[in-house]
Amino acid sequence: MDIQTLTEFFMWMTIIGFTLLLISTLTVWKLGDFLYSLHGNWFNISREDFNRIAYAYLGMFKVAFLFLSLIPYVALLIIA
């Protein structure tokens, strides 16, 4: 596998990952009450716990996105 193919792979991975992160963030932001009413009944959690879980999810998603797709893509651009 050559560096051009790897760079293109990580480019698309970054685009898809950022899109999913954006959709997840907007979903939690705009539909938080609906998501809480749905999951709160299933798992019997408080609103504060739901907010903490959603915030932790978005934070872990962002860190994974940065370290697994964006940083390798930028590194490949630098060395190419």
N, C-alpha and C positions, 0 to 999 in steps of 0.2 A: 504494500500500500504506500503510495507516494504522499508527499507533504501536501500537495494540492488537493487530493482526495480527502485527506484528514481535515484540512482547513475547511473545505466545503461541508463535510459532515458536521463539524463543530459549529459552523455558521448556522446550518439548519436546526441543529439541536438548541442553539441559543435562541433562535427566533421562536421555535415551538415552546421552549421552556419559559421565555418571557411572556408569550401569549397566555400560557396556562397560569402563570403567576398573576398576570393582570386580571384574567377572568376570575380567579379565586379571590383576589383582593376585592374586586368590585362586587362579587357575589356576597362575601361576608359583610361588606360595607352596606350595600343596598338591601339585601335580603336577610340581614341578621335576625330580625324579629321572627320572620317565617322559619328560618333554620332552627332558631331556638325553640319555637313552639313544636316543631316536628321532632327534633332530637331530645328536647327536654322531657317529652312524654315517654320516649323510648327508654331513656337512660336515667331519668329522675335526677337531673342535675340542676343546680341553681344558675341563674343568669350570669352571676359573677364567674362561676366555674366555666360556663360556656364561653364567655368572653376571653378568659385565660387560655382555654384550649384553642380557640380560633386564632388568638394572637400568637401562641406558640407554634401552631401549624404554619401560619404565614411566615414566621421567622425562620423556621427550619427549612421551609420550601425555598426561601430567599437565599439562605446560606448554601443549600445544596445546589441551587441554580448557579450561584456565583462560582463555587469551587469545582463543579462538575461540567459546566459548559462555557460560561463566559470567560473565566480566567484561562482555560486551555485554548480557547479560540483566539484570545488576544495574544497569548504566547506564540501560537502558530503564525499569526500575522507578523509578529515582530521578527521571528527567525526566517520567514519566507523571503 
